[in-house]
Amino acid sequence: MSRQAEDLMVRTLSDASSLFGKERYKKALEKLDKAEKLAEKTKRTDILCRVLLQKGAVMNSMGKPDEGQDLYDKALDIYRTSNLNEQESSVLKHTLSNTFSELAKHFKMVDSIENAEKCYLNEIKVYEILLEKDPEDEDSNLEIARVFKAIGDLYEYFKPEKMDPETERQYYEKILDIREKAFELLPDSETYIYDLAHALGKLVDYYIIRQDYKSAIQFQERVVEVMEELIDLLANWKDLKAKSNAYDKLGSLYAEIGEEELAQEQYSKALEYYGMIFDDELWPLSVKAMLASELMERGKTLLLLKKYESAKESMDVALDFLEGVDKEEMEDSTEESLDLASVILGEGYEEESEDSGYLAELAGIFREYAKTLSDLNRNEEAEEFTAKSEKILRKLA
């Protein structure tokens, strides 16, 4: 192929792309027809396929989806039936996948979600063809999963502002189906685990709003199951916290349908992950103090719901951690750690503090915790926390 012919082909393709972007489709097709003849004449299979894909995109933009897909399929068939050496095959693969990806981004920018999805699905076909030729090619599964993620992100991005209930349910189910496909290909990927959990969570919330708690439970059980895949992929304490939240939410849903025993089991399971964080020296004290504070708030919420055993269990986990922390170390860690939890057992702190609102809240927690202990016939401990509450209230008076 002469340098002159190659330059002409590149310019023609560039002109066609520019016309396509300006929505001058007929002129773009004229340029692409010219580029196609040049590619055939010079036997540049990769350029020919690129031309066919761009012509397909033009047809789709003109409202001719069948003709557009025929052109996509023609390019894919060339790749499928080609008898190229390794380097030529690699060039053709990258040409097809990159062009489909670029076209998908173009359609996304012009708010054409259907055409963007079509390009992504055809990009997947490129890697499926590669797997037909080489079933041991692990990179193809990685790429297919990546493209499924891109499709899921596409639908998340174009979520309609207003949907009737049935359309909303179908919309979330479509995203869930896409996220599951990526997860099935790479179940060890933290990214795809969280994507799937998020998609499931959308349907959980959909059914909670409609007070269909049994359906919500079915999806939340799957959230828990998916989050358990993180068991060997714990990058930081936030993963443990996310798993705890999944069990907590499942517990609250069981409580809504009166399954108190099952609810208690989920609440207890949620606390195990807090314990794992508190026991691991890897995580900083400021993080643990923050989580201890969350546990006390969690306990207060459960008290108001009259979930006494769960409330006690939650507060006990926080208090057990705080009892083993050196008060000076706690105060020196960060200012953020000097919150409600960090002074729960600070014997002298309530006397030093001048924040009356803060102390009133502290007294309230001690009082509610004492009631919980009393209901559980742990009277000696109840008296201890009643005394703590009264001591603070005397100071406030």
RAVENLIN-V968508 format. One record per residue. RES is the residue in one small letter. BURIAL is # if it has 9 or more other ideal C-beta (glycine too) atoms within 8 Angstrom, else .. Layout:
res=RES burial=BURIAL
res=RES burial=BURIAL
This chain:
res=m burial=.
res=s burial=.
res=r burial=.
res=q burial=.
res=a burial=#
res=e burial=#
res=d burial=.
res=l burial=#
res=m burial=#
res=v burial=.
res=r burial=.
res=t burial=#
res=l burial=#
res=s burial=.
res=d burial=#
res=a burial=#
res=s burial=#
res=s burial=.
res=l burial=#
res=f burial=#
res=g burial=.
res=k burial=.
res=e burial=.
res=r burial=.
res=y burial=#
res=k burial=.
res=k burial=.
res=a burial=#
res=l burial=#
res=e burial=.
res=k burial=#
res=l burial=#
res=d burial=.
res=k burial=#
res=a burial=#
res=e burial=#
res=k burial=.
res=l burial=#
res=a burial=#
res=e burial=.
res=k burial=.
res=t burial=#
res=k burial=.
res=r burial=#
res=t burial=#
res=d burial=#
res=i burial=#
res=l burial=#
res=c burial=#
res=r burial=#
res=v burial=#
res=l burial=#
res=l burial=#
res=q burial=#
res=k burial=#
res=g burial=#
res=a burial=#
res=v burial=#
res=m burial=#
res=n burial=#
res=s burial=#
res=m burial=.
res=g burial=.
res=k burial=.
res=p burial=#
res=d burial=.
res=e burial=#
res=g burial=#
res=q burial=#
res=d burial=#
res=l burial=#
res=y burial=#
res=d burial=.
res=k burial=#
res=a burial=#
res=l burial=#
res=d burial=.
res=i burial=#
res=y burial=#
res=r burial=.
res=t burial=.
res=s burial=#
res=n burial=.
res=l burial=.
res=n burial=.
res=e burial=.
res=q burial=.
res=e burial=#
res=s burial=#
res=s burial=.
res=v burial=#
res=l burial=#
res=k burial=#
res=h burial=.
res=t burial=#
res=l burial=#
res=s burial=#
res=n burial=.
res=t burial=#
res=f burial=#
res=s burial=#
res=e burial=.
res=l burial=#
res=a burial=#
res=k burial=#
res=h burial=#
res=f burial=#
res=k burial=#
res=m burial=.
res=v burial=.
res=d burial=.
res=s burial=#
res=i burial=#
res=e burial=.
res=n burial=#
res=a burial=#
res=e burial=#
res=k burial=#
res=c burial=#
res=y burial=#
res=l burial=#
res=n burial=#
res=e burial=#
res=i burial=#
res=k burial=#
res=v burial=#
res=y burial=#
res=e burial=#
res=i burial=#
res=l burial=#
res=l burial=#
res=e burial=.
res=k burial=.
res=d burial=.
res=p burial=.
res=e burial=.
res=d burial=#
res=e burial=.
res=d burial=.
res=s burial=#
res=n burial=#
res=l burial=#
res=e burial=#
res=i burial=#
res=a burial=#
res=r burial=#
res=v burial=#
res=f burial=#
res=k burial=#
res=a burial=#
res=i burial=#
res=g burial=#
res=d burial=.
res=l burial=#
res=y burial=#
res=e burial=.
res=y burial=.
res=f burial=.
res=k burial=.
res=p burial=.
res=e burial=.
res=k burial=.
res=m burial=.
res=d burial=.
res=p burial=.
res=e burial=.
res=t burial=#
res=e burial=#
res=r burial=#
res=q burial=.
res=y burial=#
res=y burial=#
res=e burial=#
res=k burial=#
res=i burial=#
res=l burial=#
res=d burial=.
res=i burial=#
res=r burial=#
res=e burial=#
res=k burial=#
res=a burial=#
res=f burial=#
res=e burial=.
res=l burial=#
res=l burial=#
res=p burial=#
res=d burial=.
res=s burial=#
res=e burial=#
res=t burial=.
res=y burial=#
res=i burial=#
res=y burial=#
res=d burial=#
res=l burial=#
res=a burial=#
res=h burial=#
res=a burial=#
res=l burial=#
res=g burial=#
res=k burial=#
res=l burial=#
res=v burial=#
res=d burial=#
res=y burial=#
res=y burial=#
res=i burial=#
res=i burial=.
res=r burial=.
res=q burial=.
res=d burial=.
res=y burial=#
res=k burial=.
res=s burial=.
res=a burial=#
res=i burial=#
res=q burial=.
res=f burial=#
res=q burial=#
res=e burial=#
res=r burial=#
res=v burial=#
res=v burial=#
res=e burial=.
res=v burial=#
res=m burial=#
res=e burial=.
res=e burial=#
res=l burial=#
res=i burial=.
res=d burial=.
res=l burial=#
res=l burial=.
res=a burial=.
res=n burial=.
res=w burial=#
res=k burial=.
res=d burial=#
res=l burial=#
res=k burial=#
res=a burial=#
res=k burial=#
res=s burial=#
res=n burial=#
res=a burial=#
res=y burial=#
res=d burial=#
res=k burial=#
res=l burial=#
res=g burial=#
res=s burial=#
res=l burial=#
res=y burial=#
res=a burial=#
res=e burial=.
res=i burial=#
res=g burial=.
res=e burial=.
res=e burial=.
res=e burial=.
res=l burial=#
res=a burial=#
res=q burial=#
res=e burial=#
res=q burial=#
res=y burial=#
res=s burial=#
res=k burial=#
res=a burial=#
res=l burial=#
res=e burial=#
res=y burial=#
res=y burial=#
res=g burial=#
res=m burial=#
res=i burial=#
res=f burial=#
res=d burial=.
res=d burial=.
res=e burial=.
res=l burial=.
res=w burial=#
res=p burial=.
res=l burial=#
res=s burial=#
res=v burial=#
res=k burial=#
res=a burial=#
res=m burial=#
res=l burial=#
res=a burial=#
res=s burial=#
res=e burial=#
res=l burial=#
res=m burial=#
res=e burial=#
res=r burial=#
res=g burial=#
res=k burial=#
res=t burial=.
res=l burial=#
res=l burial=#
res=l burial=.
res=l burial=.
res=k burial=.
res=k burial=#
res=y burial=#
res=e burial=.
res=s burial=#
res=a burial=#
res=k burial=#
res=e burial=#
res=s burial=#
res=m burial=#
res=d burial=.
res=v burial=#
res=a burial=#
res=l burial=#
res=d burial=.
res=f burial=#
res=l burial=#
res=e burial=.
res=g burial=.
res=v burial=#
res=d burial=.
res=k burial=.
res=e burial=.
res=e burial=#
res=m burial=#
res=e burial=#
res=d burial=.
res=s burial=#
res=t burial=.
res=e burial=.
res=e burial=.
res=s burial=#
res=l burial=.
res=d burial=#
res=l burial=#
res=a burial=#
res=s burial=#
res=v burial=#
res=i burial=#
res=l burial=.
res=g burial=#
res=e burial=.
res=g burial=.
res=y burial=#
res=e burial=#
res=e burial=.
res=e burial=.
res=s burial=#
res=e burial=.
res=d burial=.
res=s burial=.
res=g burial=.
res=y burial=#
res=l burial=#
res=a burial=#
res=e burial=#
res=l burial=#
res=a burial=#
res=g burial=#
res=i burial=#
res=f burial=#
res=r burial=#
res=e burial=#
res=y burial=#
res=a burial=#
res=k burial=#
res=t burial=#
res=l burial=#
res=s burial=#
res=d burial=.
res=l burial=#
res=n burial=.
res=r burial=.
res=n burial=.
res=e burial=.
res=e burial=.
res=a burial=#
res=e burial=#
res=e burial=#
res=f burial=#
res=t burial=#
res=a burial=.
res=k burial=#
res=s burial=#
res=e burial=.
res=k burial=#
res=i burial=#
res=l burial=#
res=r burial=.
res=k burial=#
res=l burial=#
res=a burial=.
